[in-house]
Amino acid sequence: MKLSPQTNRKARIEMLPLIDIVFLVLVFFIYAMLSMAVHRGLPVILPSSSTAKIDKTTVLSVTVKTDGTVFIDKKPTTLDGLTEDLKRAIKEDDGAGVLLFADRDLSYQKLFKVMDCIRTVGITKISLQAEADN
């Protein structure tokens, strides 16, 4: 039996592996974008909660560390200047809210002083942040 080489066959690009690769890259970018949550708080050890959810509708981030230092969107401020800085930050935005990141070891009294300063400005949407229990 004699085999004849086929020389008239054209080279072609297979579409199925190309489509598979495109979908894998698409899935990779979708998962990468979903994992990039906007997190403007400073690193503190948050308390844990089994019902913690992320509220992404608020616009400001207030972080309070154990030693009592206060930050608005990573900019340091004092407890006395917190109300003035918040007034400048919201600029008559009725829908403004605050993500409050308080260290786990922060005293209860300091936390309420910060919350009182936030309420004094007129912000009623305060979201206390916590880590989810595993």
C-alpha positions as YAML, in Angstrom:
chain: A
units: angstrom
residues:
- id: 1
  name: MET
  ca: [0.00, 0.00, 0.00]
- id: 2
  name: LYS
  ca: [1.40, 3.28, -1.06]
- id: 3
  name: LEU
  ca: [0.73, 6.49, 0.87]
- id: 4
  name: SER
  ca: [0.79, 9.71, -1.00]
- id: 5
  name: PRO
  ca: [1.69, 12.90, 0.88]
- id: 6
  name: GLN
  ca: [-0.97, 15.54, 0.66]
- id: 7
  name: THR
  ca: [0.71, 18.77, -0.30]
- id: 8
  name: ASN
  ca: [-2.37, 20.71, -1.32]
- id: 9
  name: ARG
  ca: [-3.71, 21.04, 2.20]
- id: 10
  name: LYS
  ca: [-3.85, 24.62, 3.52]
- id: 11
  name: ALA
  ca: [-2.87, 25.61, 7.03]
- id: 12
  name: ARG
  ca: [-5.77, 26.79, 9.16]
- id: 13
  name: ILE
  ca: [-6.32, 28.25, 12.58]
- id: 14
  name: GLU
  ca: [-8.51, 26.20, 14.88]
- id: 15
  name: MET
  ca: [-11.20, 28.39, 16.43]
- id: 16
  name: LEU
  ca: [-12.27, 26.24, 19.38]
- id: 17
  name: PRO
  ca: [-9.00, 26.51, 21.35]
- id: 18
  name: LEU
  ca: [-8.91, 30.23, 20.59]
- id: 19
  name: ILE
  ca: [-12.44, 30.69, 21.96]
- id: 20
  name: ASP
  ca: [-11.51, 28.70, 25.08]
- id: 21
  name: ILE
  ca: [-8.52, 30.94, 25.74]
- id: 22
  name: VAL
  ca: [-10.58, 34.10, 25.24]
- id: 23
  name: PHE
  ca: [-13.21, 32.91, 27.73]
- id: 24
  name: LEU
  ca: [-10.54, 31.96, 30.30]
- id: 25
  name: VAL
  ca: [-8.97, 35.42, 30.03]
- id: 26
  name: LEU
  ca: [-12.42, 37.02, 30.34]
- id: 27
  name: VAL
  ca: [-13.21, 35.01, 33.48]
- id: 28
  name: PHE
  ca: [-9.82, 35.91, 34.95]
- id: 29
  name: PHE
  ca: [-10.44, 39.64, 34.49]
- id: 30
  name: ILE
  ca: [-13.98, 39.43, 35.86]
- id: 31
  name: TYR
  ca: [-12.78, 37.72, 39.04]
- id: 32
  name: ALA
  ca: [-9.87, 40.13, 39.35]
- id: 33
  name: MET
  ca: [-12.20, 43.15, 39.13]
- id: 34
  name: LEU
  ca: [-14.65, 41.68, 41.65]
- id: 35
  name: SER
  ca: [-11.89, 41.09, 44.18]
- id: 36
  name: MET
  ca: [-10.71, 44.73, 43.96]
- id: 37
  name: ALA
  ca: [-13.11, 46.25, 46.47]
- id: 38
  name: VAL
  ca: [-12.72, 49.92, 47.20]
- id: 39
  name: HIS
  ca: [-11.15, 50.03, 50.64]
- id: 40
  name: ARG
  ca: [-9.98, 53.42, 51.80]
- id: 41
  name: GLY
  ca: [-9.48, 52.61, 55.47]
- id: 42
  name: LEU
  ca: [-6.15, 52.26, 57.18]
- id: 43
  name: PRO
  ca: [-5.06, 48.87, 58.48]
- id: 44
  name: VAL
  ca: [-6.54, 48.27, 61.92]
- id: 45
  name: ILE
  ca: [-7.56, 45.05, 63.62]
- id: 46
  name: LEU
  ca: [-11.33, 45.03, 63.12]
- id: 47
  name: PRO
  ca: [-13.72, 43.16, 65.39]
- id: 48
  name: SER
  ca: [-15.29, 40.07, 63.89]
- id: 49
  name: SER
  ca: [-18.97, 39.48, 63.14]
- id: 50
  name: SER
  ca: [-20.83, 36.60, 61.57]
- id: 51
  name: THR
  ca: [-23.29, 38.94, 59.81]
- id: 52
  name: ALA
  ca: [-20.84, 41.57, 58.55]
- id: 53
  name: LYS
  ca: [-21.58, 42.96, 55.10]
- id: 54
  name: ILE
  ca: [-19.72, 45.54, 53.02]
- id: 55
  name: ASP
  ca: [-21.63, 48.75, 52.37]
- id: 56
  name: LYS
  ca: [-20.30, 50.34, 49.19]
- id: 57
  name: THR
  ca: [-22.71, 53.27, 49.01]
- id: 58
  name: THR
  ca: [-20.93, 55.46, 51.54]
- id: 59
  name: VAL
  ca: [-18.33, 57.94, 50.48]
- id: 60
  name: LEU
  ca: [-16.09, 58.75, 53.45]
- id: 61
  name: SER
  ca: [-13.81, 56.55, 55.49]
- id: 62
  name: VAL
  ca: [-13.04, 57.39, 59.12]
- id: 63
  name: THR
  ca: [-10.39, 55.28, 60.83]
- id: 64
  name: VAL
  ca: [-9.70, 55.35, 64.57]
- id: 65
  name: LYS
  ca: [-6.63, 53.57, 65.91]
- id: 66
  name: THR
  ca: [-6.09, 52.23, 69.42]
- id: 67
  name: ASP
  ca: [-4.07, 55.25, 70.53]
- id: 68
  name: GLY
  ca: [-6.96, 57.57, 69.55]
- id: 69
  name: THR
  ca: [-5.53, 58.95, 66.30]
- id: 70
  name: VAL
  ca: [-8.25, 59.70, 63.74]
- id: 71
  name: PHE
  ca: [-7.97, 59.61, 59.93]
- id: 72
  name: ILE
  ca: [-10.41, 60.74, 57.22]
- id: 73
  name: ASP
  ca: [-9.67, 58.88, 53.99]
- id: 74
  name: LYS
  ca: [-6.07, 58.21, 55.19]
- id: 75
  name: LYS
  ca: [-5.52, 61.90, 56.08]
- id: 76
  name: PRO
  ca: [-4.71, 62.42, 59.77]
- id: 77
  name: THR
  ca: [-6.86, 64.74, 61.83]
- id: 78
  name: THR
  ca: [-7.60, 65.36, 65.49]
- id: 79
  name: LEU
  ca: [-10.76, 64.53, 67.37]
- id: 80
  name: ASP
  ca: [-11.43, 68.26, 67.81]
- id: 81
  name: GLY
  ca: [-10.93, 68.97, 64.10]
- id: 82
  name: LEU
  ca: [-12.94, 65.96, 62.94]
- id: 83
  name: THR
  ca: [-16.23, 67.85, 62.61]
- id: 84
  name: GLU
  ca: [-14.70, 70.68, 60.57]
- id: 85
  name: ASP
  ca: [-12.85, 68.25, 58.29]
- id: 86
  name: LEU
  ca: [-16.03, 66.23, 57.75]
- id: 87
  name: LYS
  ca: [-17.99, 69.39, 56.92]
- id: 88
  name: ARG
  ca: [-15.43, 70.24, 54.25]
- id: 89
  name: ALA
  ca: [-15.45, 66.68, 52.94]
- id: 90
  name: ILE
  ca: [-19.20, 66.28, 52.46]
- id: 91
  name: LYS
  ca: [-19.97, 69.78, 51.07]
- id: 92
  name: GLU
  ca: [-23.77, 69.69, 51.42]
- id: 93
  name: ASP
  ca: [-24.10, 66.08, 50.21]
- id: 94
  name: ASP
  ca: [-27.33, 64.80, 51.79]
- id: 95
  name: GLY
  ca: [-26.58, 61.21, 50.86]
- id: 96
  name: ALA
  ca: [-23.12, 61.18, 52.42]
- id: 97
  name: GLY
  ca: [-22.28, 58.32, 54.69]
- id: 98
  name: VAL
  ca: [-19.27, 57.17, 56.67]
- id: 99
  name: LEU
  ca: [-17.45, 53.86, 56.86]
- id: 100
  name: LEU
  ca: [-16.14, 53.77, 60.43]
- id: 101
  name: PHE
  ca: [-13.07, 51.59, 60.93]
- id: 102
  name: ALA
  ca: [-12.38, 51.37, 64.68]
- id: 103
  name: ASP
  ca: [-9.64, 49.21, 66.15]
- id: 104
  name: ARG
  ca: [-10.81, 46.25, 68.19]
- id: 105
  name: ASP
  ca: [-8.98, 47.48, 71.30]
- id: 106
  name: LEU
  ca: [-10.35, 51.03, 71.11]
- id: 107
  name: SER
  ca: [-12.24, 52.09, 74.23]
- id: 108
  name: TYR
  ca: [-15.99, 52.35, 73.97]
- id: 109
  name: GLN
  ca: [-15.94, 56.00, 75.08]
- id: 110
  name: LYS
  ca: [-13.52, 57.07, 72.33]
- id: 111
  name: LEU
  ca: [-15.65, 55.30, 69.74]
- id: 112
  name: PHE
  ca: [-18.74, 57.18, 70.88]
- id: 113
  name: LYS
  ca: [-16.89, 60.50, 70.86]
- id: 114
  name: VAL
  ca: [-16.02, 59.90, 67.20]
- id: 115
  name: MET
  ca: [-19.60, 58.87, 66.40]
- id: 116
  name: ASP
  ca: [-20.91, 62.02, 68.12]
- id: 117
  name: CYS
  ca: [-18.59, 64.16, 66.00]
- id: 118
  name: ILE
  ca: [-19.87, 62.45, 62.86]
- id: 119
  name: ARG
  ca: [-23.51, 62.96, 63.87]
- id: 120
  name: THR
  ca: [-22.84, 66.62, 64.73]
- id: 121
  name: VAL
  ca: [-21.98, 67.24, 61.07]
- id: 122
  name: GLY
  ca: [-25.36, 65.82, 60.05]
- id: 123
  name: ILE
  ca: [-24.25, 62.45, 58.74]
- id: 124
  name: THR
  ca: [-26.70, 59.78, 59.86]
- id: 125
  name: LYS
  ca: [-25.44, 56.91, 57.69]
- id: 126
  name: ILE
  ca: [-22.64, 55.44, 59.80]
- id: 127
  name: SER
  ca: [-21.48, 51.94, 58.96]
- id: 128
  name: LEU
  ca: [-19.30, 50.23, 61.58]
- id: 129
  name: GLN
  ca: [-16.91, 47.94, 59.76]
- id: 130
  name: ALA
  ca: [-16.00, 44.44, 60.94]
- id: 131
  name: GLU
  ca: [-14.22, 41.39, 59.61]
- id: 132
  name: ALA
  ca: [-16.33, 38.39, 58.67]
- id: 133
  name: ASP
  ca: [-16.00, 35.33, 60.91]
- id: 134
  name: ASN
  ca: [-14.54, 32.29, 59.22]
...
